Amino acid sequence: MNRILLALALACPLWALAGPVEPGQPLPALSLKNQHDQEWYVHADTRLVIFAAGRKASNLAMAVLGPQPKGFLAARHALYLADMSRMPGFITRTFALPSLKEQPFEVGVVLDDKTLAGWPRQDDALTLIRLDNGRVVSHEYATTEVQLKAALGL
């Protein structure tokens, strides 16, 4: 039994798993890279995490965030996190990441499907996680540009 637990710990270290997102609890720590292969983390003053777990959700985020000026998300204490773990590696490397590198904002990139396994998500919707001093206040879903813009104060 101990050998199995040790093997699991070595294969998937605990710091790689974010854990569930629950109101009243601290947002689970993340150890990720951005689209430029630099360290990405949730800042202490972050108030909103925009999480895309699928293609339609990502397209919605890009439709609203893409035209915004550099510094737009930071000015709103918001971050964008994209789960690309279901995308074939070739597509991720050849098309998705190069496209993200052209954006005027930073994107936290998830490539392992276990990293955010316990995070709230809905098909075709962005998950909007509201934070206060690093603690989860609530989460809701946005399926339209109007909803995302409202969450961002536009």
C-alpha positions as a Markdown table, in Angstrom:
| # | Residue | x | y | z |
|---|---|---|---|---|
| 1 | Met | 0.0 | 0.0 | 0.0 |
| 2 | Asn | 2.8 | 2.4 | 0.9 |
| 3 | Arg | 4.5 | 1.7 | -2.4 |
| 4 | Ile | 1.3 | 2.5 | -4.3 |
| 5 | Leu | 0.9 | 5.8 | -2.5 |
| 6 | Leu | 4.6 | 6.7 | -3.1 |
| 7 | Ala | 4.2 | 5.9 | -6.8 |
| 8 | Leu | 1.1 | 8.0 | -7.0 |
| 9 | Ala | 2.9 | 10.9 | -5.2 |
| 10 | Leu | 5.8 | 10.7 | -7.6 |
| 11 | Ala | 3.7 | 10.4 | -10.7 |
| 12 | Cys | 1.4 | 13.3 | -9.8 |
| 13 | Pro | 2.8 | 15.6 | -7.1 |
| 14 | Leu | 0.2 | 17.4 | -4.9 |
| 15 | Trp | 1.4 | 20.9 | -6.0 |
| 16 | Ala | 0.3 | 20.0 | -9.5 |
| 17 | Leu | -3.3 | 19.5 | -8.5 |
| 18 | Ala | -5.3 | 22.6 | -7.7 |
| 19 | Gly | -8.1 | 21.0 | -5.8 |
| 20 | Pro | -11.8 | 22.0 | -5.7 |
| 21 | Val | -13.0 | 25.6 | -5.7 |
| 22 | Glu | -15.3 | 26.2 | -2.8 |
| 23 | Pro | -16.9 | 29.4 | -1.5 |
| 24 | Gly | -15.3 | 30.6 | 1.8 |
| 25 | Gln | -12.1 | 28.6 | 1.1 |
| 26 | Pro | -8.8 | 29.9 | -0.3 |
| 27 | Leu | -8.5 | 29.5 | -4.1 |
| 28 | Pro | -6.3 | 26.4 | -4.5 |
| 29 | Ala | -2.7 | 27.2 | -5.3 |
| 30 | Leu | -1.7 | 26.8 | -9.0 |
| 31 | Ser | 1.7 | 26.1 | -10.5 |
| 32 | Leu | 1.3 | 27.0 | -14.1 |
| 33 | Lys | 2.9 | 28.7 | -17.1 |
| 34 | Asn | 1.5 | 31.4 | -19.3 |
| 35 | Gln | 1.4 | 31.4 | -23.1 |
| 36 | His | 5.0 | 32.7 | -23.1 |
| 37 | Asp | 6.2 | 29.8 | -21.0 |
| 38 | Gln | 6.7 | 32.1 | -17.9 |
| 39 | Glu | 5.5 | 31.5 | -14.4 |
| 40 | Trp | 1.8 | 32.3 | -14.0 |
| 41 | Tyr | 0.0 | 32.7 | -10.7 |
| 42 | Val | -3.0 | 34.3 | -9.0 |
| 43 | His | -2.0 | 37.6 | -7.5 |
| 44 | Ala | -3.1 | 38.4 | -3.9 |
| 45 | Asp | -5.3 | 41.3 | -5.2 |
| 46 | Thr | -7.1 | 39.2 | -7.9 |
| 47 | Arg | -10.8 | 39.6 | -7.7 |
| 48 | Leu | -11.9 | 37.6 | -10.7 |
| 49 | Val | -10.6 | 34.5 | -12.4 |
| 50 | Ile | -12.1 | 33.9 | -15.9 |
| 51 | Phe | -11.8 | 30.2 | -16.5 |
| 52 | Ala | -12.4 | 28.7 | -20.0 |
| 53 | Ala | -12.6 | 24.9 | -20.0 |
| 54 | Gly | -13.6 | 24.4 | -23.6 |
| 55 | Arg | -13.4 | 25.9 | -27.1 |
| 56 | Lys | -16.7 | 27.8 | -27.1 |
| 57 | Ala | -15.9 | 29.3 | -23.7 |
| 58 | Ser | -12.4 | 30.3 | -25.0 |
| 59 | Asn | -13.9 | 31.9 | -28.1 |
| 60 | Leu | -16.3 | 33.9 | -25.9 |
| 61 | Ala | -13.4 | 35.1 | -23.8 |
| 62 | Met | -11.3 | 36.1 | -26.8 |
| 63 | Ala | -14.3 | 37.9 | -28.4 |
| 64 | Val | -14.5 | 40.2 | -25.3 |
| 65 | Leu | -10.9 | 40.3 | -24.2 |
| 66 | Gly | -9.1 | 40.4 | -27.5 |
| 67 | Pro | -10.1 | 43.9 | -28.5 |
| 68 | Gln | -9.2 | 45.4 | -25.1 |
| 69 | Pro | -6.1 | 47.4 | -24.5 |
| 70 | Lys | -3.0 | 46.0 | -22.8 |
| 71 | Gly | -3.4 | 46.2 | -19.0 |
| 72 | Phe | -7.2 | 45.8 | -19.2 |
| 73 | Leu | -7.4 | 42.7 | -17.1 |
| 74 | Ala | -4.8 | 43.8 | -14.6 |
| 75 | Ala | -6.7 | 47.1 | -14.1 |
| 76 | Arg | -9.8 | 45.1 | -13.1 |
| 77 | His | -7.8 | 42.7 | -10.9 |
| 78 | Ala | -8.8 | 39.9 | -13.2 |
| 79 | Leu | -7.0 | 36.9 | -14.7 |
| 80 | Tyr | -7.7 | 34.6 | -17.6 |
| 81 | Leu | -7.1 | 30.8 | -17.3 |
| 82 | Ala | -7.5 | 28.4 | -20.2 |
| 83 | Asp | -7.7 | 24.7 | -19.9 |
| 84 | Met | -6.2 | 23.3 | -23.1 |
| 85 | Ser | -5.7 | 19.7 | -21.7 |
| 86 | Arg | -8.3 | 18.2 | -24.0 |
| 87 | Met | -6.8 | 19.7 | -27.1 |
| 88 | Pro | -4.4 | 17.5 | -29.1 |
| 89 | Gly | -0.8 | 18.4 | -28.4 |
| 90 | Phe | 0.0 | 19.2 | -32.1 |
| 91 | Ile | -3.0 | 21.6 | -32.3 |
| 92 | Thr | -2.0 | 23.3 | -29.0 |
| 93 | Arg | 1.6 | 23.8 | -30.1 |
| 94 | Thr | 1.0 | 24.7 | -33.7 |
| 95 | Phe | -2.1 | 26.9 | -33.5 |
| 96 | Ala | -3.5 | 27.6 | -30.0 |
| 97 | Leu | -0.4 | 28.8 | -28.2 |
| 98 | Pro | 1.0 | 30.9 | -31.1 |
| 99 | Ser | -2.5 | 32.6 | -31.3 |
| 100 | Leu | -2.4 | 33.3 | -27.5 |
| 101 | Lys | 1.0 | 34.8 | -27.8 |
| 102 | Glu | -0.4 | 37.6 | -29.9 |
| 103 | Gln | -2.9 | 38.6 | -27.2 |
| 104 | Pro | -2.3 | 41.8 | -25.2 |
| 105 | Phe | -3.1 | 39.9 | -21.9 |
| 106 | Glu | -1.5 | 37.1 | -20.0 |
| 107 | Val | -3.2 | 33.7 | -20.1 |
| 108 | Gly | -2.6 | 30.9 | -17.6 |
| 109 | Val | -2.3 | 27.7 | -19.6 |
| 110 | Val | -3.4 | 24.3 | -18.3 |
| 111 | Leu | -2.1 | 21.3 | -20.3 |
| 112 | Asp | -2.8 | 18.5 | -17.8 |
| 113 | Asp | -6.4 | 17.4 | -17.4 |
| 114 | Lys | -5.9 | 16.5 | -13.7 |
| 115 | Thr | -4.7 | 20.0 | -12.7 |
| 116 | Leu | -8.2 | 21.6 | -12.6 |
| 117 | Ala | -10.3 | 18.4 | -12.3 |
| 118 | Gly | -12.3 | 19.7 | -9.3 |
| 119 | Trp | -13.0 | 23.1 | -10.7 |
| 120 | Pro | -16.5 | 24.2 | -11.5 |
| 121 | Arg | -17.3 | 24.1 | -15.3 |
| 122 | Gln | -20.1 | 23.9 | -17.7 |
| 123 | Asp | -20.1 | 23.0 | -21.4 |
| 124 | Asp | -19.8 | 26.1 | -23.5 |
| 125 | Ala | -19.6 | 28.5 | -20.6 |
| 126 | Leu | -16.9 | 30.5 | -18.9 |
| 127 | Thr | -16.6 | 30.0 | -15.2 |
| 128 | Leu | -16.2 | 33.3 | -13.4 |
| 129 | Ile | -14.6 | 32.8 | -9.9 |
| 130 | Arg | -14.9 | 35.8 | -7.6 |
| 131 | Leu | -12.3 | 36.3 | -5.0 |
| 132 | Asp | -11.7 | 38.4 | -1.9 |
| 133 | Asn | -8.2 | 38.4 | -0.4 |
| 134 | Gly | -7.5 | 35.0 | -2.1 |
| 135 | Arg | -10.7 | 33.4 | -0.8 |
| 136 | Val | -13.4 | 32.2 | -3.1 |
| 137 | Val | -16.6 | 34.3 | -2.7 |
| 138 | Ser | -18.6 | 32.6 | -5.5 |
| 139 | His | -18.6 | 31.3 | -9.0 |
| 140 | Glu | -21.0 | 31.8 | -11.8 |
| 141 | Tyr | -21.2 | 31.0 | -15.5 |
| 142 | Ala | -21.1 | 33.3 | -18.5 |
| 143 | Thr | -22.4 | 32.1 | -21.8 |
| 144 | Thr | -22.7 | 35.5 | -23.6 |
| 145 | Glu | -20.6 | 38.5 | -24.3 |
| 146 | Val | -23.1 | 40.6 | -22.3 |
| 147 | Gln | -22.6 | 38.5 | -19.2 |
| 148 | Leu | -18.8 | 38.6 | -19.4 |
| 149 | Lys | -18.7 | 42.3 | -20.1 |
| 150 | Ala | -21.0 | 42.9 | -17.0 |
| 151 | Ala | -18.7 | 40.8 | -14.9 |
| 152 | Leu | -15.7 | 43.0 | -16.1 |
| 153 | Gly | -17.6 | 46.2 | -15.5 |
| 154 | Leu | -18.0 | 47.1 | -19.2 |
